[in-house]
Amino acid sequence: LSPVCLGSLRRAASINAEYMGVKMFQKALRFESDKYPGETPPTLPEKAAIFLAMGLKCRELQDELDKYPLLAMERLFCAVLVHWMKDETYDNDRRIIYRRRIVWTVGEYVDSFLEEGRKMVFDALVVVLRSKDIVLRLTGVETLHNFVNTARFHHSGFQPYEVHIIQSLFTLIDDLAEYDPQRRVITVLKQIIVMLRDHILPETIDLILRYFPGIWEKCSSQNLLRHGIVECMIALVGTLRHESIRIKDF
């Protein structure tokens, strides 16, 4: 086949994949509605697999989904997915796998969310981060990082949930037995400090100064973890400026 023919086949395959992705997404959501009586809804593992595929192909599918008002990720989240993220009754159920997948998928589609939708995500993450399921909480940390580490982040939309989220992150660090995930959580804490800048709440500063000394002592042999704490404190000094004397005893 000529290069032109091969290029046409690749484009056709890409278009077909996007179309099939949208159709799969529609099927996964039908179980939430009574508009499709008589159809057999997909099982939870099937729905989890579909959301995994949607997350992995988010770059290719995001624009395609946004063409459908009822499938735009922000509207879909506000109407359906937020309830799964916030429903704590699923923590001791096999549905926790589906809940983890939704939290992760929402984080992959961060660019689809405007200000109000982002507020709802932060509100849902408050619930996710206090779950009994460690895997779900770590997944929530990744989604939180995606929503903070973006040009669309604005302190006013985050502040109502700031203290609850910071408290939950420190609690998670205490609950984790491995140093690598602890370091990942500390990296997200640093990113929050950097993005909030001088809008950081006094209660958040108090939490940082309360928890970090104890974490520092516990990880005396873990240089990478201590390095992450130092980076957080440097970011905090840059935020506090002349008021950084508050942390001189750290």
N, C-alpha and C positions, 0 to 999 in steps of 0.2 A: 504494500500500500504506500501511496505517496505521503510525504509529510503533511500535506493539506488534508488528505483523507483521515490520517491518524489524529490530527488536531480536531477535526470535526467530530470524530468518534469520542474523543476525550470530553469535549464540551457537551455532547449529547448525554454521555454517561453521568457527567456532573449534574446537569439539569435534572435527569431522571432520579439521581440520588437525592437531590433536594426535594423533589416532588414526593418521593417515597417517604422521606423524613417527615414532611408535613403530614402526610396521610397517617403515618405511624403515631405521630403526636396526637392527632385527632382521635385515633382509636384509643389511645391510652387514657384520654380524658373523658370518654363517653360514660364510663362507669359512675362519674360524679353527677350525671344528669339523668332525668327521667324522660328525655326527649327521644331516646332510642330503645323503646320497649321491644322485647323479643330477641335482642341480640345478646350473645354470650360475652360478658365483659372479660378482658384479659386478667390473668391471675396476677397476684402481687409480684412474683418473680419476673413475669413478662413485662409488667409496667416498669419495674426497676431497671430491666435491661433496656427498655425503650428510652428511659431518661438518661441512662448511661450513654447510649448512642447519641442522644440529642446533645449532651454535654460535650462529648468528644468532637462532635461536628458543629460546634456552636458558631465558628467563624463562617462556615459555609451556609448555615441555616438561619442565622440571626436575621439577615435582611429579608430572607424569604418569609419567615414567620411574621415579621413586622408588616408584611403586605396584607395580612389577614387580621382585621381589628379584633376579632374574638380570640386570636391566637398570639397576639403581641404579648411577650413574656411578662411585662409589667402588669397588664390587665389580667392575664392568666394567674399571676401570683396573687394579686389582690382579691380575685374572685374565688380561687380554689386552693392554690398551693400553700398559702399562708396558714390555712387551717391545719394542714398536715404538719407543717413546721412547728406549730404551737401546741399541738395535741399531745400532752405528756402521757396520756393513757397508753400510748403505743410503745413506751420504753421497755415494757416487759413482754412484748409480743413480737411475733415474727415480722410484723409490719415495720419494726424499727429499721429494717434494711431499706425499705422503700422511703422512709423518712430521711435516712442518711443520704440517699440518692437525690432526693428533691433539694435538700440543703446544698449539696454540692453543685447540682445543675443550676440553681438560682445564681450561685457565685460565678458560674461560667458566662452567664448572660448579663453581667453587670452593666454593660453599655446600653442595654435596653431600658434601664430604669431612670425615670426622672425623679425630681426631688421628693414628691409625695410617696412614690413607690419605695424609694430608698429609706424613708422614715419607717415604713411598714416592715422592711427587711430588718432594720436595726431592732425594732420592737420584737420581731419574731426571734432574732438571735439572742435576745435577753433570755427567752425561754429555752432555746436550744442549749445555751451555754451553762444552764443549771441542771441539765439532764443527768440522770444516773449513768447513762451510756457514754463511756469515755470516747469511743470512736465517733459518735455523733458530735460530741463537744469539739473534738479535734477537727472534724469536718466543718463545724461552725466557725472555728478559728480561721480556716482557709477562706471561707466565704467572707468573713469579716475583713480579712486582709484585702481581698479583691475590692470590696466596697469602700475601704478607706484609702487605698493606694490608687486613686484615680483623680483626674483633674476636676471631676464633677463633685468631689467631696466638699461639703460645706459644714462648718462647725455647728451652725444653728439647727441642722437636721439631726445631728448626732448627740448634742448635749443633753436632751431629755433622757437618753439611755446610757450616757457616758459612765456614770458612777456604777450602775448595775453591771455594765459590761466589764469595766476594769476590775471590779471586785470578783466577778466570775473568772476572769483570766488568772488572777492570783490564786484563787481557789483551785483552778485546774492545775496550775504549776505544782501546788502542794500535793494534789492527788496523783500526779504522774510519777512513775517509778524510773522512767528512762530519761536520760539527759537530752537526747536529740529532740524529742517533742517539746521538752521544757524550753530549749533554746528557740524553737520555732515560735512558741507563744511569746517569749521575750522579744523576738524580732517584731511581732505584730504590735506589742506594747510600744516599742520604739517608734514604729510607723505612726501610731495614733498620736504620740507626743509631738512628732514632727509636723503632722498635718494640722493639729489643733493650734500649734504655736502659742501666741499669747492669749488664746481663748480657752486654754485648758482650765478646768474648774478647780478651785481650791481643794475640794473633796478628793479629786483625783490625785493631786499632789500629796495629800495626806496619806492616801493608800499606798502610793509609791514609796514614800519615806517609811511607812510602817512595815511593808513586806520585804523590800529588797535587802535590808541588813540581814534578816534571817536566812534568806535564800543564799546570800553571799557566803555566810558561814557554813551552810550545808554543802556547798559545792566547792570546797577549798581545793580539791584535786582536779577540778574540771575547768581548764583555762578558757575553753571556748564559751562555756556558759558564763563565766565571769566577764569575759570580753563583751558578751551581749549586754550584761548589766551595766558595764562601764559605758557602752554606747548609749544606753537609755539615759544614764545620768548626764552624759555630755549633751544629749538632746534637751534634757530638762534644764540644764544650765543655760543653754541658748534660748530657751523659752522664757525663763525667769529673769534673765539678764541681771540687773542690779539687785534683784531680790533673791538671787541664788545663794546668798549667805545662809538661807534657811537650810541648805543641805551640807553645810560645811562639816558637820559631825559625822557624815556618812562614812 
